[in-house]
Amino acid sequence: MNLHQLQYFDCLSQTLHYQRAAEQLGISQPALSRSISALEAELGVPLFERRGRGVELSRYGAAFASHISLAMQEINTGVTRVCELADPGRLTLNLGVNYILAASYLPGLARAYQDLQPERPIFFQFHQGNTLSVLKNIKDGICDLGFCSFVEDQPEIQFHPVISMKMCVLAPAKHPLLSRRSLTLEDVARFPLVLSLDHTYYLENLFRRRNLTPAVSCRTGEDRAIAALVAQGFGLAIVPYDEQLRACGVELLSLDEPDAFRTYYLARSRTRTPSEAARAFWQFTLEHAEAE
């Protein structure tokens, strides 16, 4: 048993999906499967059970996960502390972030913040995931701050809107709607939809206000995976506009809907005392927020 195996188990226990966990870890899915199988063989029990396209924790895995999550939190805290001791002038920030913001909004924000104080370098650690995993990492103390969607009934979390992104429609090549310059919700509702596993109440409310109930063909973890399913003909999708999604083999169509914006929030714990770096970055981000 080694640290990598425990890291891989911890990630998979949160995502419950081999492909998404492998993407977050930066390894191949077969490598992740081999590592988990070796860990299960060493422990002599199954840690996961298959469930549709994903997995779920077995009773052994659930018991193991509760301890490993705490252990990984302590290890991350220890690594951060050693880095700070080795370089007292360097501050460390652990940021949870939704996938789309990790490739668009956050790099520029982090660069702008670092440029303000070149004499005090910030060591950024970015933890990508969906909204639920970002919030869990904040609650567990793994991340200082998070960039994610708003979720109701989270009394431990303070949210503040920071950026709104225009939504667009993803369609596969040769789709009949490609001849249209822009689409309405009524146009989209005629076809099956691919939705995110993340909270999509904002999108469902758009349709509900028009008395529309589109069929949902499937759900998946993040926008690139959604685009890949659209490209294979599983349906249309409504996601934040991102030119990089064209590489997945889809077309991005305009959505003629004034309320079709996705707002992302900066989040932090209400119960944990923030570090100096976290307080400063929180304030900087709010001062540069593009959404209210």
C-alpha positions in Angstrom: 0.0 0.0 0.0 1.4 3.4 -1.0 0.4 7.0 -0.9 -0.6 7.1 -4.6 -3.0 4.2 -4.0 -4.6 6.1 -1.1 -4.8 9.3 -3.2 -6.5 7.4 -6.0 -8.9 5.7 -3.7 -9.8 9.1 -2.0 -10.5 10.7 -5.4 -12.6 7.8 -6.7 -14.6 7.6 -3.5 -15.6 11.2 -4.1 -16.3 11.1 -7.9 -17.6 7.5 -7.9 -16.7 7.4 -11.6 -13.4 6.0 -13.0 -13.1 8.3 -16.0 -13.7 11.5 -14.0 -11.4 10.4 -11.2 -8.6 9.5 -13.7 -9.0 13.0 -15.4 -8.7 14.7 -12.0 -5.7 12.7 -11.1 -4.0 13.1 -14.4 -3.6 9.4 -15.1 -5.1 6.9 -17.4 -8.3 5.0 -16.5 -6.5 1.6 -16.8 -3.8 2.8 -14.4 -6.4 3.9 -11.9 -8.2 0.5 -12.2 -5.0 -1.4 -11.6 -4.2 0.7 -8.6 -7.6 0.2 -7.0 -7.5 -3.6 -7.8 -4.1 -3.9 -6.1 -5.4 -2.0 -3.1 -8.5 -4.3 -2.8 -6.3 -7.3 -3.2 -4.0 -6.2 -0.4 -7.0 -5.4 1.9 -8.8 -8.6 0.9 -12.2 -6.9 0.4 -14.0 -5.1 -2.4 -14.0 -1.3 -1.9 -16.3 -0.5 -4.8 -19.3 -2.0 -6.5 -20.4 -1.4 -10.1 -23.5 0.8 -10.5 -24.6 1.6 -14.0 -21.9 3.7 -15.6 -20.3 4.5 -12.3 -19.4 2.8 -9.0 -20.5 3.0 -5.4 -18.7 2.4 -2.2 -19.1 -1.0 -0.7 -19.6 -1.2 3.1 -15.9 -1.8 3.4 -15.1 1.1 1.1 -17.4 3.5 3.0 -15.7 2.6 6.3 -12.2 3.0 4.7 -13.1 6.3 3.0 -14.0 8.0 6.2 -10.5 7.5 7.6 -8.6 8.0 4.3 -10.3 11.4 3.8 -9.1 12.6 7.1 -5.7 11.1 6.5 -5.3 12.9 3.1 -6.4 16.2 4.7 -3.7 15.9 7.3 -1.1 14.9 4.7 -2.0 18.0 2.5 -1.9 20.2 5.6 1.6 18.8 6.4 2.9 19.4 2.9 1.6 22.9 3.0 3.2 23.5 6.3 6.6 22.1 5.2 6.5 24.3 2.1 5.8 27.4 4.2 8.7 26.5 6.6 11.1 25.9 3.7 10.2 29.2 2.1 8.6 31.6 4.7 8.0 34.2 2.1 5.7 32.0 0.1 2.0 31.7 0.8 0.0 28.6 -0.2 -3.6 28.6 -1.5 -5.6 25.5 -2.1 -8.5 26.4 -4.5 -11.3 24.1 -5.5 -12.7 24.9 -9.0 -15.3 23.7 -11.5 -13.8 22.3 -14.6 -14.8 25.1 -17.0 -13.4 27.8 -14.7 -10.1 26.0 -14.3 -9.5 26.4 -18.1 -10.9 29.9 -18.5 -11.6 32.3 -15.6 -9.2 31.2 -12.8 -5.8 31.2 -14.5 -6.1 34.9 -15.4 -7.4 35.8 -12.0 -4.5 34.0 -10.3 -2.0 35.7 -12.6 -3.5 39.1 -11.9 -3.3 38.5 -8.2 0.3 37.3 -8.3 1.4 40.3 -10.4 0.2 42.6 -7.6 2.8 41.2 -5.2 5.7 39.7 -7.1 7.9 39.9 -3.9 5.5 37.4 -2.2 5.0 34.4 -4.5 1.8 32.5 -4.1 1.9 28.7 -4.4 -1.4 27.8 -6.0 -2.8 24.3 -5.8 -5.9 23.8 -8.0 -8.3 20.9 -7.1 -10.7 20.4 -10.1 -14.1 18.8 -9.6 -17.8 19.3 -9.8 -19.6 21.6 -7.3 -20.3 18.9 -4.7 -16.7 17.8 -4.6 -15.5 21.5 -4.4 -17.8 22.1 -1.4 -16.8 18.8 0.3 -13.1 19.8 0.0 -13.9 23.2 1.6 -15.8 21.6 4.4 -13.0 19.0 4.9 -10.3 21.7 5.0 -8.6 20.5 1.9 -9.4 23.7 0.0 -9.3 27.2 1.4 -11.7 28.6 -1.2 -13.8 27.3 -4.1 -15.2 28.4 -7.4 -18.4 26.6 -8.2 -22.2 26.8 -8.6 -24.5 28.0 -5.8 -26.2 25.2 -3.8 -29.1 25.8 -1.4 -29.2 24.4 2.1 -25.4 24.8 2.8 -25.3 26.8 6.1 -21.6 26.0 6.5 -20.7 27.7 3.2 -20.6 31.4 2.4 -21.2 32.1 -1.3 -20.6 35.3 -3.4 -21.3 35.6 -7.1 -18.1 36.4 -9.2 -18.8 35.6 -12.8 -21.7 35.0 -15.2 -21.2 33.1 -18.4 -23.6 33.2 -21.4 -25.1 29.8 -22.2 -25.1 28.2 -25.6 -26.5 25.1 -27.3 -24.2 22.2 -28.3 -25.3 20.3 -31.3 -23.7 17.5 -33.3 -22.5 17.8 -36.9 -25.3 17.7 -39.5 -28.0 18.4 -36.9 -31.2 19.9 -38.4 -31.0 22.9 -36.2 -27.6 24.0 -37.5 -29.3 26.1 -40.2 -30.7 28.4 -37.6 -28.8 31.5 -36.5 -30.2 31.3 -32.9 -32.4 28.9 -31.0 -35.2 29.2 -28.5 -35.9 26.9 -25.6 -38.9 25.6 -27.6 -36.5 24.6 -30.3 -34.2 22.8 -27.9 -37.0 21.1 -26.0 -38.0 19.1 -29.2 -34.8 17.0 -28.8 -33.3 14.9 -26.0 -30.9 16.7 -23.6 -27.6 15.8 -22.1 -27.3 17.2 -18.7 -24.6 17.6 -16.0 -24.5 15.4 -12.9 -24.0 18.7 -11.1 -27.0 20.7 -9.8 -29.0 21.8 -12.9 -32.0 23.4 -11.2 -31.2 26.8 -12.9 -31.5 25.1 -16.3 -34.6 23.1 -15.4 -36.2 26.3 -14.2 -35.7 27.9 -17.5 -37.7 25.2 -19.2 -40.3 25.1 -16.4 -41.1 28.8 -16.8 -42.0 28.1 -20.4 -44.0 25.0 -19.5 -41.5 22.8 -21.3 -40.3 19.4 -20.1 -37.5 18.1 -22.4 -36.5 14.5 -22.3 -33.1 13.8 -20.6 -31.1 11.2 -22.4 -28.2 11.0 -20.0 -26.1 12.9 -17.5 -22.3 13.1 -17.1 -19.7 15.0 -15.1 -18.4 18.0 -16.9 -18.7 20.0 -20.1 -16.1 18.1 -22.2 -17.9 14.8 -21.4 -21.2 16.4 -22.2 -19.8 17.7 -25.6 -18.5 14.2 -26.4 -21.9 12.7 -25.8 -23.6 15.3 -27.9 -21.1 14.6 -30.7 -22.1 11.0 -30.6 -25.8 11.9 -31.1 -27.2 11.5 -27.5 -28.9 14.8 -27.8 -28.4 18.6 -27.4 -26.9 20.3 -24.4 -27.0 23.8 -22.9 -23.7 24.8 -21.3 -21.6 27.9 -20.7 -20.1 29.2 -24.0 -16.6 27.8 -24.4 -14.8 27.8 -27.8 -12.6 24.9 -26.6 -15.6 22.6 -26.8 -15.5 22.7 -30.6 -12.5 20.3 -30.4 -15.0 17.6 -29.1 -16.8 17.6 -32.5 -19.8 19.8 -31.7 -21.2 23.1 -32.9 -21.9 26.0 -30.6 -25.2 27.7 -31.3 -26.6 30.9 -29.9 -29.5 30.6 -27.4 -32.1 33.4 -27.7 -33.0 33.5 -24.0 -32.2 36.6 -21.9 -31.9 34.6 -18.6 -29.6 32.0 -20.1 -26.6 32.8 -18.0 -24.7 30.5 -15.6 -23.4 32.3 -12.5 -20.5 30.9 -10.6 -19.6 31.7 -7.0 -16.7 32.1 -4.8 -17.2 29.9 -1.7 -15.6 29.5 1.7 -16.3 27.9 5.0 -18.2 29.8 7.7 -16.8 27.6 10.4 -13.1 27.5 9.7 -10.7 30.4 10.3 -9.2 31.5 6.9 -5.5 31.8 6.4 -3.9 35.2 5.6 -3.6 34.1 1.9 -7.2 33.0 1.7 -8.5 36.2 3.2 -6.5 38.3 0.8 -7.5 36.3 -2.3 -11.1 36.3 -1.2 -11.1 40.1 -1.0 -9.2 40.5 -4.3 -11.6 38.2 -6.1 -14.7 40.1 -4.8 -13.2 43.4 -5.9 -12.8 42.0 -9.4 -16.1 40.1 -9.5 -18.0 40.3 -12.8 -21.4 39.2 -11.4 -23.5 40.6 -8.6 
